[in-house]
């Protein structure tokens, strides 16, 4: 995840993202929220600069399922 970027959005309990454009009550940083949910599920999060993320996006993921 890009440690320098803030994307104000909201995620509900089912994982749906609300794309409100402004930081306001009920909105929070989407990247931080995704990182929090990954950590809560036992995943690993690595904070990097944008230049180190493929295609210079805010977040990238590698999904693996235990066999």
Secondary structure, DSSP 8 states (H G I E B T S, - for coil): -BTT---EEEE-TT--EE---S--TT-EEHHHHHHHHHHHTT-----B-GGGSGGG-S---------
